[in-house]
């Protein structure tokens, strides 16, 4: 799926000029890094490749369980924000 496809969906949801696919990825990374989660797992979830060629070649860990938990924590955080009446709509 292309970035443009995601951006079109964001526009149809009423966020044109407010948010982009890249902005969502940036927000995701920022929030999770601020919570002190493992940056390697965050990067892996975003589909980033290891910068170190040796690590990329030999470390094939996928951290499936931890990444699933991380995504659930993120979804719970978004739900809390959505349900917070003190935030602007």
WOBEL-V392794 format. One record per run of one state. SS is the DSSP state (H for helix, E for strand, C for the rest). FROM is the first residue (numbers start at 1). TO is the last residue. If there is no record, write none. Layout:
ss->SS from->FROM to->TO
ss->SS from->FROM to->TO
//
This chain:
ss->C from->1 to->2
ss->H from->3 to->15
ss->C from->16 to->20
ss->H from->21 to->34
ss->C from->35 to->38
ss->H from->39 to->45
ss->C from->46 to->52
ss->H from->53 to->58
ss->C from->59 to->63
ss->H from->64 to->83
ss->C from->84 to->89
//
